[in-house]
Amino acid sequence: MPIIEVEGLVKTYGKTNVVDGITFSVDEGEIFGIVGPNGAGKTTTVESVVGLRKPDSGRINVLGLNPIEDRFELTEQVGAQLQEGRLQDKIRVSEAIEMYASFYRNPKDWRKLLDQLGLGTKADSQYRNLSGGQKQRLSVALALIGSPTIAVLDELTTGLDPQARRSTWDTIERIRDDGVTVVLVTHFMEEAERLCDRIMVVDQGRVAATGSPAELIERIGGDQLLRFRPSEPIDDADLKELVEVDSVEHRGSNVVVKGHGNVVHAVTSLLARRRIIAHEFRVDQTGLEDAYLEITSDRRSRGNDVEREAS
Amino acid sequence: MTATMQLTKVEGRLFVRDPIALFFGLVFPALLLVLLGAFFPGFTDPSPDLGGASYLDVYAPIVLALGLATLGLVTLPPILGGYRQLGILRRLRTTPVHPARLLSAQLIVHLAVALVAGSAAVVAAVALFDVDVPQLPIWLATSYLLAAASMFSIGLLVGAVARTSVSAQAIGMGIYFPMLFLAGMWIPRSIMPDTLRTVSDLTPLGAAVQAMEDSWFGVAPSAWTLAVMAIWAVVVGLLAVRMFRWE
């Protein structure tokens, strides 16, 4: 059941349509990712969803509420962690979260929440003395303190080191396990692939694609690249006969096979039948990163064509 | 605890953690009186020009007013301007908290600081320099708090709209000096030309000096001066809530 519905959202700054007709819906209990290049309109979209921006046209429904007209009620039910928000340098972690707790009707137990986010030992630290990861986790804690139904997290892991990023991912999964629907804006494909049930790719203010990570990868073919060094020479023709194989190349003593579907099994069984040992066997799979680049660059070139035709 | 109380508690602690704001807020009026009394020759002597009162007698209420103006127009606005500039208000904006609560918290904290600072200044003046004990202490406290509320409302309005802490400071200063001038900081109100004194009567700080001077030396402050301060406090305070910008 969708709990966020956005239809034909348009937001214009000056003469540019930053958001140019975005439509999507988010189902209860899922982690919904919004990805796209810088300036694609991701942040404007989520800021409209939480009622900070008034759309120029389009319809937004969040939990049956209109984000602009019912803004107060919306803030009770939607926790948001937005970019460029911060706290006072000298505020203590416990002071900040206790204060934020007092803003809501049904606040969570802030001590428990800090423990859950790994900030239990930092309760007495001042904000300025926290690491980047700790600040982000505190910001997540503040977004969750009001027991929201939906959490909106914008560029949560930007600027974090890989370790802090991973621990933040665990946090996000735990939020979902608690039954909170998560809208996650990111430009890390690894993050989107690992966390999101569904992803919307936004480019130049429009929706370029929507689907699960697997569906998006599938859409661009889902190629797999096999590399190995055969113990004995192998005939290219034999490999090419396999329906799963698309092309075969030689790089020095290595064979590189590009294929699809169950190509790994097809190639390894052929090698086994020929009693050839494959040394240094490696499989590279197309990831969401490739799919994303394909989807966005595809739109770019199409967009350019249109412009050229127009001029 | 309610949101306003929580905000007040946290803002109070943050105020105490800022040594410069704390020093200026709490000690400045008392220190200024001490410096005037100790280093200006003849400042504490009875003067025939002033009908037997000393310059310090006349200046004591002005120093109290100066302390309030400093707190309200110099210290307060950059706090909110800085919150806006740094994104602290942006973070708060996603919560159900109403701007009136944020402004109330600042008002309460600054009133508390003013109360301590004002008491310290009165004690210093009386104990060190033989200034008369305030004759009508309740009226003096009432006038002082109304003056504080009117000054802080103006500071809140500046803080409600200024984009950065620097612009808040600049706007605050732009109001600070004319306000002090009209309060008799450089030309005592008693020797101001009539038109100027009428303008002074209508400003919150001019009314404040008159009301505090009267209370100190045994005359109940006029309803007019109290009304001027109250109207400024309420009207500008409501305006601050109405015009408050998160970003």
Interface residues (C-beta under 8 A of the other chain):
Chain A: V50 L52 F72 T75 E76 V78 G79 A80 Q81 L82 E84 G85 R86 L87 Q88 K90 I91 E95 A96 E98 M99 Y100 S102 F103 Y104 S139 L142 A143 G146
Chain B: M1 T2 A3 M5 Q6 L7 K9 V10 R13 L14 R17 D18 Y83 L86 G87 I88 R90 R91 R93 T94 T95 P96 V97
